[in-house]
Amino acid sequence: MDMKYFFSAFGTFGNPNGFRQSFFLGGDPTIAKSLKTFDLKTDAIQLFPGSRLYGMRKEKIGDTNVISYCIYSFAKEHSSHRAGTFIGSGLVFADKIASENLTIALLNEFHHDLEKRNIVDDTIKINHSDRFSVSKPKDFDKAGFHGKEIDELYSLKNTGGYLMVYTETHPSQLQSLFRRSLDLLHTYEMIYFTQSYDVAEFVKQKGIFKIVDIHGFEGEIQKLEAERSQIITNTMNEFEREAHNLIEDRRKLVDEISSKIEQNKKRHLENEQKIKESENGVEIINKEYDEYSIRIQELMKSLSSGEKPEKVRRLYDDYKKSLHSKISQNRNIQSLHSVSSAHSGHDWGQKTASPFGGNFADFSKSNSNIRKKESKIDVYKITTFVLSFLIISALVFCFMFFTDRKIKIPEF
């Protein structure tokens, strides 16, 4: 899969435009159109002169997993002096992400150049993001090499909330924070990082976003690991119960189908083809249960080896769906009706189609009628033969009698 990544530049521009964001250096129009804005919830978080804020968030756009890294810094609007205004940059990745150290370097370089080209005396000198002057970071193309897949971004427990972490934000620290926060994005929609006391204090006072220090961040990681461990335990217990139930389920299912097969054999001996198909269905079911049992064991080993439960759960759902599909295709054995001995009310001479009809009953009746006709023909043949024999015997007797009389009459 080709890597898709691009930059967004955004800011607050005052009346009449307010917040605006635009996309630069590539970009996918479909993703860009559906991407959430990078605007800040100013009643919950606010920037101050000299402050800086980093963030990362997840999104699902269609079938595409998206992770964005962003940076905000304080900047005045061109036409006002209200508080909390900012300029910002975002690096957006679709399905694959670059290494954290390269991402941070590209983000810092792009944002530094954005500020340099578009801010004068701490004020944004333009009135819309479309007019931003930007430049391409020198290592921008490297981000497309050796990207790592973004895990599925659904979670068994997602608060959809925002987390603020008050911590140092130098590149080496950010590299660790970004890498470890990927898992936390299964719990939080967006995570911010700042080393500005003023920003952290504002967030704390407002109480809308959850805020923690670096120790609280470690607690969030440990809490996630504990929840994941519990999920793994629960999932393994579920798999073990299912593996145990498979034996009884298979026995019952095979006995049920085998019973129907035996009934069909007794009632419809001529239906050998259908019986063979039913027996093949049992073989398929046995094979599917065997393969499913093996897959369950493999999934349990994967969980024990540290595989993420979300990925294992997704594979489990696929396997189970496939098993149910195969079982559904082969479990329903239609019981055949008893062969009817009733005579057809139709005259054979009036039939224009095949005398065997269109079903087993017609076929049986046609065979019965044919056998009766053949029986009548045999009677006629025997009767004719007997009569012929008697006539011939009588003629022979008369001939012999008269011949004998001729010999005994004296000559004159």
C-alpha positions, 0 to 999 in steps of 0.5 A, a space after each residue: 500500500 502506497 503511503 499517503 501523507 501531507 501537511 495542513 496549515 491553519 490558524 485564526 484570522 479574525 473577522 470575517 474568516 475566523 478559523 481556517 485550514 488548508 492543505 499543502 504538499 500532496 494530499 488526498 482530496 477525499 481524505 482532506 475533505 473529510 478530515 476534522 478541523 484542527 481548531 481548538 476548543 477555546 473554552 477548554 484550552 488556550 495558548 499564550 504568548 511564547 507557548 507551544 502545544 503538540 497533539 496527535 489524534 486518530 480518525 477513521 475516514 471510510 476504510 482509511 485509518 488516519 493519524 495526524 500530528 500537529 503543533 500550535 503556537 500563539 499568534 495574534 490575529 491581524 484584525 483583533 487582539 483577543 486571547 487564545 489565537 494561534 497558528 498551527 501545522 498538521 502532518 497527516 498520515 493515511 494507513 501508514 505512519 513515518 517514524 516518530 523522530 522523522 515526524 517530529 523533525 518534519 513537523 517542527 521544520 514546517 511550522 518554523 518556516 510557516 511562522 517565519 513566512 507568515 507572522 510579523 510582530 507576533 501577528 498573522 499578516 494574512 487573512 486566510 489559510 489559502 494565502 499561507 506561504 509554505 516550503 517543503 521540509 528537506 526530508 519530506 520525501 523520506 517520510 514515504 519510506 519504511 512506513 509502519 501500518 496503522 492499527 485498526 482504530 476501533 476500541 472495545 472501550 473508547 471514551 472519545 475524550 481529550 487528554 492533556 499531558 503537562 510534560 517536557 516537549 523536547 524532540 527526544 521526549 516527544 518521540 517517546 510520548 508519540 510512540 507510546 500514545 498510539 495505544 492511548 488513541 484507542 481510549 482518547 480521541 486526541 492527546 495534547 502535550 505542552 510544557 507551558 505552565 500557563 496552558 496547563 493551568 488554564 486547562 486545569 482550571 476549566 476542567 473540561 479536558 482531563 489533564 495529567 503530568 508525566 506520572 499521570 501519563 504513565 498511569 494512563 499507560 498502565 491502566 490501558 495495559 491492565 485493561 488490555 490484559 483483562 481483555 486478553 484474559 476474558 478473550 482467552 477464557 471465551 476461546 477456551 469455553 468455545 473450544 470445549 463446546 466445539 466437541 459437543 456441538 460437533 457431536 450433536 450436529 453430526 449425529 443430527 445430520 447422520 440421523 437424517 442421512 440414515 432416514 433418507 437412505 431407508 426411505 429413498 434408496 434410489 436417491 444415492 446422489 443426495 445421500 452422497 452430498 449429505 455425507 460430503 456435508 458432514 465431511 466438510 463440517 468436520 473439516 471446518 470444525 477441525 480447522 476452526 479448532 486449530 485457529 482458536 488455538 493459534 489465536 490463543 497462542 497469539 494473545 499469549 505472545 503479546 498480539 494485540 487483542 483488537 487484531 486477534 478479535 478481528 481475526 476471530 470474527 472473520 474465522 467465526 463468520 467463515 465457519 458459520 457460512 460453511 456450516 449454513 451451507 452444509 447443515 440443512 439436509 432436506 428430508 425426502 417424502 415417502 414414495 407414493 403408491 397412488 395411481 395417477 389419474 391421468 391417461 398415459 395416452 394423453 401424456 405428451 411429455 416424458 412418461 417419467 414425470 417431474 418428481 419421484 412420485 411420478 417416476 414411481 407411478 410410471 414404473 408401476 404402470 410399465 410393470 403392469 403392462 409388461 405383466 399383461 403382455 407376459 400373460 398374453 404370450 403364455 396363453 397364446 403359447 398354450 393354445 397354440 400347443 393344444 391346437 398343434 397337438 390336436 392336429 397331430 393326433 388326428 393325422 396319426 389316427 386317420 393314418 392308422 385307419 388307412 393301414 388297417 382297411 383291407 383291400 378289395 
